[in-house]
Amino acid sequence: MQASQPLTTSQQIKQTSAASERPRAPLGRAISFLGLHKRAIAVAYGALFVATLAQLAVPELVQNMINAVTRAFRADQLLSIQPTFARDLALHAAGETVDGLQTTLNLAPSLLVNAALLIVGFAIMRGLFAFVQTYMAEWTSQAIAFDMRNMIFAKISRLSFSYYDRNQTGQLMIRATDDVEKVRLFIAQGLVLAVQALLLLVATLVILFATNWRLALVVVPILPLSMILFGVFGKISQPLFAEVQRRISTLNTILQENVAGIKVVKAFVRQQHEKQRFDVATDQLYEQQMRVSRTFATLFPIIFTLAQVGQAAILYFAAPQILGGTLDLGSYQKFNLYLVYIFLPLGQLGFIISLMAQASASSERIFEILDAESEVKNKAEAAIMPPIQGQVEFRDVTFRYFNSSAPVLKRVSFCVQPGQTVALLGATGSGKTTIINLLPRFYDVSDGAILIDGCDVRDVTLDSLRSQIGIVLQETNLFSGTIRDNIAFGRPDASDDEVIEAAKAAAAHDFIMSFPDGYQTRVGERGSTLSGGQKQRIAIARALLLKPRILIMDDSTSSVDFATERQIQRALDSLMKGRTSFVIAQRISTVRNADLIVVLDKGEVAAIGTHAQLMETSPIYAEIFKSQLVEDAQPAS
């Protein structure tokens, strides 16, 4: 199948905005995605309509066959009466003639053959159109799943960091996979069955009333009972399925955490503990799924009981008509066959309810993501950030994390001139990482402002701001692919020479060339085939390739040895001339030559100055130097 093109970001935003203006049930919103594939839907449901018509024609042909047989049998019986005068009396009483009966006998074989051929023809036609309907419904559902997953991925990539602070990775993954699949299955199967059931019910009721309205009235009371049953079980089952999805998310989260942290689990001999956690989550999922099973185990017998009661009632009320001669055998058989088309949707009711309840619960979870508002987003009038010169000012910045009353930063103010290297020092929890997270607007300040070249970072677009800031985070993240792919992640169009130049500047070129495949060496999932220091140097090269005007280094040399750190530091000293850089480090060798050192204490600026100045004027800095960093101190180069 050739998947449809993903929606653009603007289309997604418009659709989300429209949805918020006109609230609808989540499942209804999911079904509205069919409007993106109108041609395929027209073909699918057009084929369904034709297949249903072919199905409805069969009972009429069966009636013709039965009537042809019964009339031929009756004609043969009347013509075989002896003597002749007795036959003539019988024919007169029956209102028949010898010629007429003979014609009936002669035509019976051809009528049977023609009816049989028509039944076969309609069966073939129904099969062909049912194939088209099934294929196109599946195609459409896969296309919708494609669109939904792209929208979810695009939305997740745009949400602010605070959203990830409140939601687990496993839960987000399950919504983009299992929840989308539940919606897809309903659109591909449940919705088609529901439409087919509606067509069969309406058309069959019309035919039944036209054929024998007295018997049709016997069937009518069953339908409201079925609809009530449909609604009751739908309301009961939807929260049950929602809980199933929540427990699947919990299970998935535990699995994801253990796979990602398998080294820690083994190192601390916690396999048994983690297995018990997984067992508990599995048991809870099993219990919830059994609740769902018990619910539907109750539903199906009720549905089949209704169908059996309906058939018994029809037989009871049809018997007097048959015995009275007002209902012939062919008409009764036709009525019975059409009755199957009434009870068939009832038999599918449980399956439809199951798919609908699952899709409803899953679509609600999907639109929770699609409707989520990013706390950090572009203003309507946001401008493009001009080329950055490098002046950075924190002006009375206060910051609180989501739903937290205690500020992490309190009225932080300092100014950095273009080309200066700024070192951020302080105890754990002092706010160093928060400062560098605020600079590229991973979070927005609670109070105050951050200005770059005199421009508030909230007044420019996120992309134009972040594209000019190079970042090396404390936790190194590499992507599956080659070393070259990872270095050129921010600039896929970079030449090989540019990639090599960045690698050399990060002291990564030599160890890269020691691999048999060089820059084409595959790094494995999250860089699992590389050491911590190697991953960190590749991450530094990735940032340097952007040639950023502002560089953020979050403890970026913490996983390298002293010799490698000196190589990186010398390369950075040369490369960062004329660029503004922020450095978080635990080694004095990486900060003693900084142009400006900002010492943080409990979210406040405790001191600002150079190494020499702070050693004389700041007790906190002197304490950090003596208690934490003196063993790493190196002579200034």
C-alpha positions as CSV (number, residue, x, y, z in Angstrom):
1,M,0.0,0.0,0.0
2,Q,1.3,3.5,-0.8
3,A,0.6,5.5,2.3
4,S,-0.9,8.9,2.0
5,Q,1.2,11.9,2.5
6,P,1.5,13.0,6.2
7,L,-0.3,16.2,7.1
8,T,1.7,19.3,7.3
9,T,2.2,21.0,10.6
10,S,-0.1,23.8,9.7
11,Q,-2.9,21.3,8.8
12,Q,-2.4,19.6,12.1
13,I,-2.6,22.8,14.0
14,K,-5.8,23.9,12.1
15,Q,-7.4,20.5,12.7
16,T,-6.5,20.5,16.4
17,S,-7.8,24.1,16.7
18,A,-11.0,23.3,14.9
19,A,-11.5,20.3,17.1
20,S,-11.1,22.3,20.3
21,E,-13.6,24.9,19.0
22,R,-16.2,22.2,18.3
23,P,-15.9,19.6,21.0
24,R,-16.7,16.1,19.8
25,A,-16.4,12.6,21.2
26,P,-12.8,11.3,20.6
27,L,-14.0,8.3,18.5
28,G,-16.1,10.7,16.3
29,R,-12.9,12.8,15.7
30,A,-11.0,9.6,14.8
31,I,-13.7,8.6,12.3
32,S,-13.6,12.1,10.8
33,F,-10.1,11.2,9.5
34,L,-12.0,9.3,6.8
35,G,-12.6,12.7,5.2
36,L,-8.9,12.8,4.3
37,H,-9.5,9.8,2.0
38,K,-12.8,10.4,0.4
39,R,-12.2,8.6,-2.8
40,A,-11.1,5.4,-1.1
41,I,-14.0,5.6,1.2
42,A,-16.4,6.1,-1.7
43,V,-15.1,3.0,-3.4
44,A,-15.1,0.9,-0.1
45,Y,-18.6,1.7,0.9
46,G,-19.9,1.7,-2.7
47,A,-18.6,-1.8,-3.0
48,L,-20.2,-2.6,0.4
49,F,-23.6,-1.3,-0.8
50,V,-23.4,-3.5,-4.0
51,A,-22.3,-6.6,-2.1
52,T,-25.2,-6.0,0.4
53,L,-27.7,-5.7,-2.5
54,A,-26.4,-9.0,-4.0
55,Q,-26.9,-10.6,-0.6
56,L,-30.4,-9.3,-0.3
57,A,-31.4,-10.8,-3.7
58,V,-30.7,-14.4,-2.7
59,P,-33.8,-15.0,-0.6
60,E,-36.0,-13.9,-3.5
61,L,-34.3,-16.4,-5.8
62,V,-34.7,-19.2,-3.2
63,Q,-38.4,-18.4,-3.0
64,N,-38.7,-18.8,-6.8
65,M,-36.8,-22.1,-6.6
66,I,-39.0,-23.5,-3.8
67,N,-42.2,-22.2,-5.5
68,A,-41.2,-23.8,-8.8
69,V,-40.6,-27.2,-7.1
70,T,-43.8,-27.1,-5.1
71,R,-45.9,-26.0,-8.1
72,A,-44.4,-28.7,-10.3
73,F,-45.0,-31.3,-7.6
74,R,-48.7,-30.1,-7.3
75,A,-49.1,-30.1,-11.1
76,D,-47.7,-33.6,-11.3
77,Q,-50.0,-34.8,-8.5
78,L,-53.1,-33.3,-10.2
79,L,-52.3,-34.6,-13.6
80,S,-51.7,-38.1,-12.3
81,I,-55.2,-38.4,-10.8
82,Q,-57.2,-41.3,-12.3
83,P,-59.8,-41.8,-13.7
84,T,-60.0,-38.8,-16.1
85,F,-63.3,-37.5,-14.8
86,A,-61.9,-37.4,-11.2
87,R,-58.9,-35.5,-12.5
88,D,-61.2,-33.0,-14.3
89,L,-63.2,-32.5,-11.1
90,A,-60.0,-31.9,-9.2
91,L,-58.7,-29.4,-11.8
92,H,-62.0,-27.6,-11.8
93,A,-61.9,-27.3,-8.0
94,A,-58.3,-26.1,-8.1
95,G,-59.0,-23.6,-10.9
96,E,-56.3,-25.2,-13.1
97,T,-56.2,-26.6,-16.7
98,V,-54.4,-29.5,-18.1
99,D,-52.4,-27.2,-20.5
100,G,-51.5,-24.8,-17.7
101,L,-50.3,-27.6,-15.4
102,Q,-48.3,-29.1,-18.2
103,T,-46.6,-25.8,-18.9
104,T,-45.8,-25.5,-15.2
105,L,-44.2,-29.0,-15.3
106,N,-42.2,-28.2,-18.5
107,L,-40.9,-24.8,-17.1
108,A,-39.9,-26.1,-13.7
109,P,-36.4,-27.5,-14.7
110,S,-35.5,-24.3,-16.5
111,L,-36.7,-22.1,-13.6
112,L,-34.6,-24.1,-11.2
113,V,-31.5,-23.9,-13.3
114,N,-32.0,-20.2,-14.0
115,A,-32.5,-19.5,-10.3
116,A,-29.5,-21.6,-9.3
117,L,-27.3,-19.8,-11.9
118,L,-28.5,-16.4,-10.6
119,I,-27.7,-17.4,-7.1
120,V,-24.2,-18.4,-8.1
121,G,-23.9,-15.2,-10.1
122,F,-24.9,-13.0,-7.2
123,A,-22.6,-15.0,-4.9
124,I,-19.7,-14.3,-7.3
125,M,-20.6,-10.6,-7.5
126,R,-20.9,-10.4,-3.8
127,G,-17.5,-12.0,-3.3
128,L,-15.9,-9.6,-5.8
129,F,-17.4,-6.5,-4.3
130,A,-16.7,-7.8,-0.7
131,F,-13.1,-8.2,-1.7
132,V,-13.0,-4.6,-3.0
133,Q,-14.7,-3.3,0.1
134,T,-12.4,-5.2,2.5
135,Y,-9.2,-4.2,0.6
136,M,-10.2,-0.5,0.4
137,A,-11.3,-0.4,4.0
138,E,-8.0,-1.9,5.1
139,W,-6.1,0.5,2.8
140,T,-8.0,3.4,4.3
141,S,-7.5,2.3,7.9
142,Q,-3.7,1.8,7.3
143,A,-3.6,5.3,5.7
144,I,-5.4,6.8,8.7
145,A,-3.0,5.0,11.1
146,F,-0.2,6.4,9.0
147,D,-1.6,9.9,9.4
148,M,-2.2,9.5,13.1
149,R,1.2,8.2,13.9
150,N,2.8,11.1,11.9
151,M,0.6,13.6,13.7
152,I,1.5,12.0,17.1
153,F,5.2,12.0,16.3
154,A,5.1,15.6,15.1
155,K,3.2,16.7,18.1
156,I,5.5,14.9,20.5
157,S,8.5,16.5,18.9
158,R,7.0,19.9,19.4
159,L,5.8,19.5,23.0
160,S,7.8,21.3,25.7
161,F,10.1,19.4,28.1
162,S,7.6,19.9,30.9
163,Y,5.2,17.5,29.1
164,Y,7.9,14.7,29.2
165,D,8.5,15.5,32.9
166,R,4.9,14.5,33.6
167,N,4.5,11.6,31.2
168,Q,6.4,8.3,30.9
169,T,8.1,7.2,27.7
170,G,6.3,3.8,27.7
171,Q,2.9,5.5,27.8
172,L,3.8,7.8,24.9
173,M,5.1,4.8,22.9
174,I,1.9,2.7,23.5
175,R,-0.3,5.5,22.3
176,A,1.6,5.8,19.0
177,T,1.5,2.1,18.5
178,D,-1.2,0.0,20.2
179,D,-3.8,2.8,20.7
180,V,-3.5,3.8,17.0
181,E,-3.9,0.1,16.0
182,K,-7.1,-0.2,18.1
183,V,-8.6,2.8,16.2
184,R,-7.4,1.3,12.9
185,L,-9.0,-2.0,13.6
186,F,-12.3,-0.4,14.3
187,I,-12.2,1.7,11.2
188,A,-11.2,-1.3,9.1
189,Q,-13.6,-3.8,10.6
190,G,-16.0,-2.5,13.3
191,L,-17.2,0.5,11.4
192,V,-17.7,-1.5,8.2
193,L,-19.7,-4.1,10.1
194,A,-21.8,-1.4,11.7
195,V,-22.6,0.2,8.4
196,Q,-23.3,-3.2,6.8
197,A,-25.5,-4.1,9.8
198,L,-27.5,-0.9,9.4
199,L,-27.9,-1.5,5.7
200,L,-29.1,-5.0,6.2
201,L,-31.5,-4.1,9.0
202,V,-33.1,-1.2,7.1
203,A,-33.4,-3.0,3.8
204,T,-34.5,-6.3,5.4
205,L,-37.2,-4.6,7.5
206,V,-38.6,-2.8,4.4
207,I,-38.7,-6.2,2.5
208,L,-40.2,-8.0,5.4
209,F,-43.0,-5.5,5.9
210,A,-43.7,-5.5,2.1
211,T,-43.8,-9.4,2.2
212,N,-45.8,-10.0,5.4
213,W,-46.3,-7.1,7.7
214,R,-48.0,-9.2,10.4
215,L,-44.9,-11.5,10.8
216,A,-42.6,-8.4,10.5
217,L,-44.3,-6.9,13.6
218,V,-43.2,-9.9,15.6
219,V,-39.6,-9.0,14.9
220,V,-39.8,-5.3,15.6
221,P,-39.8,-5.5,19.5
222,I,-36.4,-7.3,19.4
223,L,-34.6,-4.4,17.8
224,P,-35.1,-1.8,20.6
225,L,-33.9,-4.4,23.1
226,S,-30.8,-5.0,21.0
227,M,-30.1,-1.2,20.8
228,I,-30.5,-0.9,24.5
229,L,-28.1,-3.8,25.0
230,F,-25.7,-2.1,22.6
231,G,-25.7,1.1,24.6
232,V,-25.4,-0.5,28.0
233,F,-22.5,-2.8,27.1
234,G,-20.8,0.0,25.3
235,K,-20.8,2.2,28.4
236,I,-19.7,-0.7,30.6
237,S,-16.9,-1.8,28.3
238,Q,-15.3,1.5,27.4
239,P,-13.8,2.3,30.8
240,L,-12.8,-1.4,31.1
241,F,-10.8,-1.1,27.8
242,A,-9.4,2.3,28.9
243,E,-8.0,0.6,32.0
244,V,-6.6,-2.2,29.9
245,Q,-4.6,0.3,27.8
246,R,-3.4,2.1,31.0
247,R,-2.1,-1.2,32.4
248,I,-0.5,-2.1,29.0
249,S,1.3,1.3,29.3
250,T,2.5,0.5,32.8
251,L,3.8,-2.9,31.6
252,N,5.5,-1.3,28.6
253,T,7.1,1.3,30.8
254,I,8.6,-1.3,33.1
255,L,9.9,-3.3,30.1
256,Q,11.4,-0.1,28.5
257,E,13.1,0.9,31.7
258,N,14.6,-2.5,32.2
259,V,15.9,-2.8,28.7
260,A,17.4,0.7,28.8
261,G,18.9,0.1,32.3
262,I,19.9,-3.5,32.0
263,K,23.5,-2.8,33.1
264,V,22.3,-1.1,36.3
265,V,19.8,-4.0,37.0
266,K,22.5,-6.6,36.6
267,A,25.2,-4.6,38.5
268,F,22.9,-4.2,41.5
269,V,21.6,-7.8,41.2
270,R,18.0,-6.6,41.0
271,Q,16.8,-9.0,38.3
272,Q,14.5,-10.8,40.8
273,H,13.0,-7.5,42.1
274,E,12.4,-6.2,38.6
275,K,10.9,-9.6,37.6
276,Q,8.5,-9.3,40.5
277,R,7.5,-5.7,39.4
278,F,6.9,-7.1,35.9
279,D,4.9,-10.0,37.2
280,V,2.7,-7.7,39.3
281,A,2.0,-5.5,36.2
282,T,1.3,-8.7,34.1
283,D,-1.1,-10.0,36.8
284,Q,-2.9,-6.7,36.9
285,L,-3.2,-6.6,33.1
286,Y,-4.4,-10.3,33.1
287,E,-7.1,-9.5,35.8
288,Q,-8.4,-6.5,33.8
289,Q,-8.5,-8.5,30.5
290,M,-10.4,-11.2,32.4
291,R,-13.0,-8.6,33.5
292,V,-13.4,-7.6,29.9
293,S,-13.8,-11.3,28.9
294,R,-16.4,-11.9,31.6
295,T,-18.4,-8.9,30.4
296,F,-18.5,-10.1,26.8
297,A,-19.0,-13.7,28.0
298,T,-22.3,-12.4,29.4
299,L,-23.2,-10.4,26.3
300,F,-23.0,-13.1,23.7
301,P,-25.4,-15.5,25.3
302,I,-28.0,-12.7,25.7
303,I,-27.6,-11.8,22.0
304,F,-28.1,-15.4,20.9
305,T,-31.0,-15.9,23.2
306,L,-32.7,-12.9,21.7
307,A,-32.1,-14.4,18.2
308,Q,-33.5,-17.7,19.2
309,V,-36.6,-16.2,20.9
310,G,-37.2,-14.2,17.7
311,Q,-37.0,-17.3,15.5
312,A,-39.4,-19.2,17.8
313,A,-41.9,-16.3,17.8
314,I,-41.8,-16.2,14.0
315,L,-42.5,-20.0,13.8
316,Y,-45.3,-19.7,16.2
317,F,-47.1,-16.9,14.4
318,A,-46.3,-18.2,10.9
319,A,-47.8,-21.7,11.5
320,P,-51.5,-20.6,11.4
321,Q,-50.9,-18.7,8.2
322,I,-49.2,-21.7,6.6
323,L,-52.0,-24.0,7.7
324,G,-54.6,-21.5,6.6
325,G,-53.1,-21.4,3.1
326,T,-52.3,-17.6,3.3
327,L,-48.5,-18.2,3.5
328,D,-46.9,-20.6,1.0
329,L,-43.7,-22.5,1.7
330,G,-41.5,-20.4,-0.6
331,S,-42.7,-17.1,1.1
332,Y,-42.1,-18.6,4.5
333,Q,-38.6,-19.7,3.6
334,K,-37.8,-16.3,2.1
335,F,-39.1,-14.7,5.3
336,N,-36.8,-17.0,7.3
337,L,-33.8,-16.2,5.2
338,Y,-34.4,-12.4,5.6
339,L,-34.8,-13.0,9.3
340,V,-31.2,-14.3,9.3
341,Y,-30.2,-10.8,8.0
342,I,-31.9,-9.3,11.0
343,F,-30.3,-11.7,13.5
344,L,-26.8,-11.7,11.8
345,P,-26.1,-8.1,12.9
346,L,-27.3,-9.0,16.4
347,G,-24.8,-11.8,16.4
348,Q,-22.0,-9.4,15.4
349,L,-23.1,-6.9,18.0
350,G,-20.6,-8.1,20.6
351,F,-17.7,-7.9,18.2
352,I,-18.8,-4.4,17.1
353,I,-19.1,-3.3,20.7
354,S,-15.7,-4.7,21.6
355,L,-13.9,-3.0,18.7
356,M,-15.8,0.3,19.3
357,A,-15.1,0.4,23.0
358,Q,-11.4,-0.3,22.5
359,A,-11.2,2.3,19.7
360,S,-13.1,4.9,21.8
361,A,-10.8,4.4,24.8
362,S,-7.7,4.5,22.6
363,S,-8.9,7.5,20.6
364,E,-9.4,9.4,23.8
365,R,-5.8,8.7,24.8
366,I,-4.5,9.7,21.3
367,F,-6.3,13.0,21.3
368,E,-4.9,13.7,24.8
369,I,-1.6,14.0,23.1
370,L,-2.8,15.8,19.9
371,D,-4.7,18.3,22.0
372,A,-1.9,18.9,24.5
373,E,-0.8,22.5,24.7
374,S,2.9,23.1,24.6
375,E,3.9,25.5,27.3
376,V,6.8,26.6,25.2
377,K,5.7,27.7,21.7
378,N,6.0,30.5,19.2
379,K,4.1,33.6,19.6
380,A,1.7,34.5,16.8
381,E,3.9,37.5,15.9
382,A,7.3,35.7,16.6
383,A,10.1,36.9,14.4
384,I,13.0,35.1,12.8
385,M,16.1,35.3,15.0
386,P,18.8,37.3,13.1
387,P,22.3,35.9,13.1
388,I,23.4,35.8,16.7
389,Q,26.4,38.0,17.8
390,G,26.6,36.3,21.2
391,Q,25.5,38.8,23.9
392,V,23.4,37.0,26.6
393,E,21.7,38.6,29.5
394,F,19.7,36.9,32.3
395,R,17.5,39.7,33.8
396,D,15.9,38.9,37.2
397,V,15.1,35.3,36.0
398,T,12.9,33.2,38.3
399,F,11.9,29.7,37.3
400,R,9.5,27.1,38.8
401,Y,8.9,23.7,37.3
402,F,5.3,22.6,36.5
403,N,3.0,22.4,39.5
404,S,5.9,23.4,41.9
405,S,5.6,26.4,44.2
406,A,9.3,26.4,45.1
407,P,11.5,28.3,42.6
408,V,14.5,26.5,41.2
409,L,16.1,29.9,40.2
410,K,15.5,33.1,42.1
411,R,16.1,36.5,40.5
412,V,19.2,35.4,38.6
413,S,20.9,38.2,36.8
414,F,24.1,38.4,34.8
415,C,25.4,39.5,31.5
416,V,27.7,37.8,29.0
417,Q,29.5,39.6,26.2
418,P,30.0,38.1,22.7
419,G,32.8,35.6,22.6
420,Q,33.1,35.1,26.4
421,T,33.3,31.7,28.0
422,V,31.0,31.4,31.0
423,A,31.5,28.6,33.6
424,L,28.6,27.7,35.8
425,L,29.5,26.2,39.2
426,G,27.6,25.1,42.2
427,A,26.4,22.2,44.2
428,T,24.0,19.6,42.9
429,G,20.5,21.2,42.7
430,S,21.9,24.8,42.6
431,G,20.3,25.5,39.2
432,K,23.2,25.1,36.7
433,T,21.4,22.8,34.3
434,T,18.2,24.8,34.6
435,I,20.1,27.9,33.3
436,I,21.3,26.2,30.2
437,N,17.8,24.7,29.6
438,L,16.3,28.1,29.7
439,L,18.7,29.6,27.2
440,P,17.4,27.6,24.1
441,R,13.8,27.8,25.6
442,F,13.5,24.1,26.6
443,Y,11.5,25.8,29.3
444,D,10.2,29.4,29.6
445,V,11.1,31.6,32.6
446,S,8.4,32.1,35.2
447,D,9.5,35.7,35.8
448,G,12.1,38.0,34.3
449,A,13.6,37.6,30.8
450,I,16.5,36.1,28.9
451,L,17.9,38.3,26.1
452,I,20.2,37.4,23.3
453,D,21.7,40.5,21.5
454,G,19.0,42.5,23.3
455,C,16.1,40.4,22.0
456,D,13.9,38.4,24.3
457,V,14.1,34.8,23.3
458,R,10.3,34.5,23.7
459,D,9.9,37.0,20.8
460,V,11.6,34.8,18.2
461,T,10.8,31.5,16.6
462,L,12.1,28.4,18.4
463,D,13.7,26.9,15.3
464,S,15.6,30.1,14.4
465,L,16.8,30.4,18.0
466,R,17.9,26.8,18.5
467,S,19.5,26.4,15.1
468,Q,22.1,28.9,16.2
469,I,22.9,27.3,19.6
470,G,25.1,24.2,19.8
471,I,24.4,21.9,22.7
472,V,26.3,19.0,24.3
473,L,24.1,17.6,27.0
474,Q,25.3,15.7,30.1
475,E,23.5,12.6,29.0
476,T,24.9,11.7,25.6
477,N,22.3,10.5,23.1
478,L,23.3,8.9,19.9
479,F,21.0,7.5,17.2
480,S,21.2,4.2,15.5
481,G,23.2,4.6,12.3
482,T,26.8,5.4,11.4
483,I,29.2,7.7,13.2
484,R,29.0,10.1,10.3
485,D,25.2,10.2,10.5
486,N,25.4,11.2,14.2
487,I,28.0,13.9,13.7
488,A,26.0,15.3,10.8
489,F,22.7,15.0,12.6
490,G,22.1,18.8,12.7
491,R,23.5,19.3,9.2
492,P,22.8,16.2,7.0
493,D,24.1,18.1,4.0
494,A,27.5,18.7,5.5
495,S,30.5,17.5,3.4
496,D,32.9,14.8,4.5
497,D,35.6,17.4,5.1
498,E,33.4,19.4,7.4
499,V,32.5,16.3,9.4
500,I,36.1,15.3,9.7
501,E,37.1,18.9,10.7
502,A,34.4,18.8,13.5
503,A,35.6,15.4,14.7
504,K,39.2,16.6,14.8
505,A,38.2,19.6,16.9
506,A,36.4,17.3,19.3
507,A,39.5,14.9,19.5
508,A,37.3,12.2,18.0
509,H,39.0,11.7,14.6
510,D,41.8,9.3,15.7
511,F,39.6,6.8,17.5
512,I,37.0,6.9,14.7
513,M,39.7,6.0,12.1
514,S,40.9,3.1,14.4
515,F,37.6,1.3,13.5
516,P,37.7,-0.8,10.3
517,D,34.8,1.1,8.8
518,G,35.9,4.5,10.0
519,Y,33.1,7.1,9.8
520,Q,30.8,4.5,8.4
521,T,31.0,2.4,11.6
522,R,27.5,1.7,13.0
523,V,27.2,2.9,16.6
524,G,24.3,0.5,17.7
525,E,21.3,1.5,19.7
526,R,22.0,4.7,21.7
527,G,25.7,4.3,20.9
528,S,26.0,1.0,22.8
529,T,29.1,-0.1,20.8
530,L,31.1,3.0,22.0
531,S,32.6,4.0,25.3
532,G,31.3,6.9,27.3
533,G,34.2,9.1,26.3
534,Q,33.8,8.2,22.6
535,K,30.1,9.0,22.7
536,Q,30.7,12.3,24.3
537,R,33.3,13.4,21.8
538,I,31.0,12.5,18.9
539,A,28.3,14.6,20.6
540,I,30.8,17.5,20.8
541,A,31.6,17.1,17.2
542,R,27.9,17.1,16.4
543,A,27.5,20.5,18.1
544,L,30.7,21.9,16.6
545,L,29.6,21.0,13.0
546,L,26.8,23.6,13.4
547,K,29.4,26.3,13.9
548,P,27.1,27.8,16.5
549,R,27.4,31.4,17.8
550,I,26.5,30.1,21.3
551,L,27.8,26.8,22.6
552,I,26.4,25.0,25.6
553,M,28.5,22.3,27.3
554,D,26.7,20.5,30.1
555,D,29.6,18.8,31.9
556,S,30.6,17.6,28.5
557,T,34.1,16.3,29.4
558,S,33.0,14.3,32.5
559,S,33.5,11.0,30.7
560,V,36.9,11.5,29.2
561,D,40.4,11.2,30.7
562,F,42.7,14.1,31.5
563,A,44.7,13.8,28.3
564,T,41.6,13.7,26.1
565,E,40.1,16.6,28.1
566,R,43.2,18.7,27.5
567,Q,42.9,17.9,23.7
568,I,39.3,18.9,23.7
569,Q,39.9,22.0,25.8
570,R,42.7,23.2,23.5
571,A,40.5,22.6,20.4
572,L,37.6,24.4,22.0
573,D,39.7,27.3,23.1
574,S,40.7,27.8,19.5
575,L,37.3,27.1,18.0
576,M,35.3,29.2,20.4
577,K,37.2,32.4,19.8
578,G,34.5,35.0,18.9
579,R,31.7,32.7,20.1
580,T,29.9,32.7,23.4
581,S,30.0,29.4,25.4
582,F,28.4,28.2,28.6
583,V,30.2,25.4,30.4
584,I,29.1,23.2,33.3
585,A,32.0,21.2,34.7
586,Q,33.2,19.5,37.8
587,R,36.9,20.0,37.0
588,I,38.6,23.2,37.7
589,S,40.8,22.7,34.6
590,T,37.8,23.4,32.4
591,V,36.8,26.6,34.1
592,R,39.8,28.3,35.6
593,N,40.5,30.1,32.3
594,A,36.9,31.1,31.7
595,D,36.2,34.8,31.1
596,L,33.3,34.7,33.6
597,I,32.4,32.2,36.4
598,V,28.9,32.3,37.8
599,V,28.7,30.6,41.2
600,L,25.2,29.4,42.1
601,D,23.9,28.5,45.5
602,K,20.3,27.2,46.0
603,G,19.1,28.8,42.8
604,E,20.6,32.2,43.4
605,V,23.8,33.9,42.1
606,A,26.3,33.7,44.9
607,A,29.2,35.2,43.1
608,I,30.4,36.3,39.6
609,G,34.0,36.8,38.5
610,T,37.1,35.2,37.2
611,H,38.9,32.4,38.9
612,A,41.5,34.7,40.5
613,Q,38.8,37.2,41.6
614,L,36.5,34.6,43.1
615,M,39.3,32.9,45.0
616,E,39.8,36.2,46.8
617,T,36.2,37.4,47.2
618,S,33.9,34.3,47.2
619,P,34.0,31.9,50.2
620,I,31.6,29.6,48.4
621,Y,33.9,29.4,45.3
622,A,36.9,28.8,47.5
623,E,35.1,26.0,49.3
624,I,34.2,24.4,46.0
625,F,37.8,24.7,44.9
626,K,39.2,23.2,48.1
627,S,36.6,20.5,48.8
628,Q,35.7,19.3,45.3
629,L,38.0,20.5,42.5
630,V,41.5,20.9,43.9
631,E,42.5,17.4,43.1
632,D,41.7,18.0,39.5
633,A,43.3,21.4,39.3
634,Q,45.9,21.7,36.5
635,P,48.3,24.5,35.8
636,A,47.0,27.1,33.4
637,S,48.3,26.6,29.9
